Amino acid sequence: MFVTRFAPSPTGRLHRGHAFSALTAWTAARAAGGRFILRIEDIDAARCRPEFEAGVREDLAWLGLDWEEPVRRQSEHLADYAAVVETLRRRGLLYRCFRTRREIVDAIGGAPHGPADNVRPGPHPAAEEAALLAGGRPFAWRLSLDRARAALGEAAWRALAFIEEGAGPGGERGRIPARPGTAGDLVVARKDAGAAYHVAVTHDDALQGVTHVIRGEDLFEAAHVQVLLQALMGWPTPVYRHHRLLAGADGRRLAKRDNAATLAQLRVDGVRPDALRAELGF
């Protein structure tokens, strides 16, 4: 059965871009006679707020969408994600990294927003690591690409791929060979913040039986990383369907941080849901 999801983080109110993504996934599920799941990705305790989660439900209902209950809230399942990290650690695939992003960038002589595949700092020497632990310095658990490649075997590593039914930023479509090195030695957990986004997302997609991940093209590169985690954990790789991003009048993609007009404000302004759906092509 076709199963897809809309999985927002409640760090602000939804805008037209979110509406487009939710409608794209919901319409695809209905067309396929499948299931549509709403998931609340709220593991960022510092930024996620209950009123924004309530706003997600309010906005989607206003748009005319329905979804299955109960809704999975990631903050209620942190132990699940910690168990994934522990499994990877016990298999020897992780190492502690005490370096800050700035320290890593300075060490490789790159720019803060340069190619991420250079971010492979590797484990600290044993004595240095012991001293840092004793001093209580915060660290992140990183997934070693070298160890992951050895664990999978060369043939399986080279076979990593996913199916793209939509299009990536460069028009990528069809069978896409995965490039796990895109994110370097991926941070999978931090001592003070728990499991990272990629761990929670891939775990939940597998748990909830998601067959099609429908989301914006800005997350296309994430698929390359998630395919690796799926292979390491023995989870199925869903079909990916990335869609275009909506842009404002200035040509920039709509984003919460840029104060894009929210769906709540559109309601106040008298915009009807059927009019917005038509504007978005539904």
N, C-alpha and C positions, 0 to 999 in steps of 0.2 A: 504493500500500500504506500502511496505517496504521502509523505509526512514532512511538513516544513514548519518553520517557526519565525516569529518576530521577537527579537531579544534585546530590548532597549536597556540602557543604564539610566536609572532615575536620578540624573544629575541636573535636570532642568526640564522645562516643559517641551513637548513635542512641537515641531514645526512642519512645514510643507514637505521637506525632505523625508522626515520620518513617515509622514502620511503616505508618500509615494512608495516607500519601501514596504510598509505594512500592507498597503493595498496590493502591491505586486505579489507578495507572498500569499496573502489571503485569496486573491483571485486565482492564482495558480493551483492552490489546494482545492478550491471549489471546482475548477475546470477538470481536475484529475479525479474528482470524487474522493479526495483524500482528507487528511487531517491538518488543522492549523493550530499551532501551539503558541501561546504567549509565555515567554520566560522573562523574569526580571533579573538582570545581571547587576546585582548590587553588592559585589564584594568590596568595592571601594567605599569603606565606611565613612571616610572623611568627606566625600562629595555627594553620596547618595542620601536622599531624604524621603521620608514617608509621604509627604505632600506631593512630591513629584511622581512617586509610584501611583498614588491615587489619581493624579492627573493623566497618567498613561491610560489607565482604564477608562477614565471619563472621555478622553479624546478619541480613543479607538471606538468606544460605543457610539459616540456622536457621529463618527464616520460610517457607522452601520456594520462594523465588524463584530464577529462573535468568535469565541475561542473556548477551548476546553478548560474545565476546572478540575482539580485545583491548579493554580498557577505555581510553577516552581520558582522560588526565590532563592537565589544562590547563597545569600547570607545565612540561610538556615541549613546549609549543607557543607559548611567549611570542612568538616571532618572527612567528607568524601574526597575532596580535592587534596587534603593533606595526605590521605592514604595513597593517592596516585604518586605524589611526590616521594613518599616513603618507599613505594615500590621501585621507583626509578633509582632512588638512593641505594637501596639494598642490592640492586643489580650492578652497582658501581658505575652508573652512568652520569652521576652528578659530582660536582665539586663546589666547595665553598669559595666564594669570591668576595673579598673585603674591599675591593677597589671601587671607588666612585666612578660614575660616568666620566667626569672630568679627568680623573686620573688615567683612565683608559685612553681617552682621546689624546691627552698629552703624551702618553707613552707611545702611541702609534703615529703621532705627528699629524693627525687628521683634524677635520673640522667637527664640531659637535653634531652636525646633521649630515655627515658624510656617509659613505657606504657602510652599512651595518655589518657586512660580512667580514670586515676587518676586526670586529669586536670578538676576539677569541683570546682572552687574557690567559687562560690556562690556570691550573692549580698553583697555589703558593707553595714554596718549599715547606716541608713538614715542620721544621723548627719555627719558621716565620708564622705559619698557620697556628701553631700551638700558642705562640706568644700573643697573637691577635685575639684568639679565643679567650685566653686568660685575661686579657685586658678588656674584654666585653665589647669589642668593636662589632657593630652590626655587619651582617654579611648577607649575600644572596646565594641561593643554590642555582648554579648554572648547569645546563645540559651540555656535556662535552660532545661535540660533533664527531670527533675522532672515536670516542668510545661507542657512540651510537652506531656509527658506521661498522665498527668491528662486531657489535652485538647482532646487527641485522645480517651481516655478510655482504660481500661485494655485489652479488647478483641482486639481492633484495634491495640494496641501496640504490643501485642503478635503475631498478624497476619502479621506484617511487613515482607516482603520478596521480593526477586527478582529472576528472572529466569536467570541462567548462561548457555549460549550455548557454550562458549569456555571452559576456565579453569582458576581458580585462581592459585596463587602461590603454593598452596598445592594440586592442582588437583581438587578443588571444582567445582562441576557441577550440573546442574539441579535446583531444587527449593532450594534457600539458605535463611534460616531465617536471617533477618537483625539484626545486632548488632549495633544499633545507638550509643551506649556508646563508640564505638571505638575511637571517637574523643573527648570524654568528652563533656563539655559544649561548643559547637562549636562557634568559632568566625564568625559572619555573616557580620560584618562591623566594620570599624575603623573610628574614627572621622576624621582623616586626609587622609584616603585612600579610602573611600567609601565601597561598598559592596564587600564581599569576593568571591573567586572562586566558591565555591559550590552554592551560590545564583545565580550567573550569569549563570552557566552551566545548572542548573536544570530549571531555567526560560526559557532559550533559547531552550533547548531540547523540552520543552512543547510547546512553541510558534511556533517552526518550525516543529512540528509534528514528531519528531524523534521517530521511533519505535524500532530501534536497535542501541545501543551504542557499537561501536567496537573500542577497544583501548588496550593499553598494560596492562599486568597483574600487573604492578606497581601501577595501579589505582584501583585495585580490592577493596581495603578497602574503597575507596571513595564511592563506590556504597552503602555501609551500611549507610553512612551519607545522601547521596542524596535521598535514599528511604524515610527517615524521612521527609525531606523538601518537597518532592512530596506529601506525605500524608497530611502534615499540610496545604499545599497550594491547595489541591484538584487537583493536576496534575497527569496525568497517569505515571506509572512506565514503562519505556521501557525495552525491553529484553537486557541483557548485554552479550557481547561476548568478553571476554578478551583473548588476544593472547600472545604468548611468546615474550620475549625481545631479540633483537640481541645483541651479545657480540663481543668484539674485540678479538684480538689474545691473550691478557692477561687474557681473561675470564671475564672481567668486562663489564657490559652493556654499550652500546654506549651512550654517553651523550655530550651535548654541552660544559659543563664545563670542560670536559676532552679533548677538542679539537679533537673530532672524525672527520674523514675526511668528508668534506661537499660534497654535490652533485655538487656544483659549482666547487670544486676542481677536482672532478672526471671528469667533462666535460673538464677541462683544461688538464687533464692527458690523454684525448682521449678515455675515457670509453663511450661506446655507451649505450643509454637507454635500447635497447632490451637486451644487455648483462647484464646490472644490473638487469633488471626484471627477467631474467633467473637465475641469481645468487641468487635472493631472492625467487625463486620458482614460478614465475608467467610467 
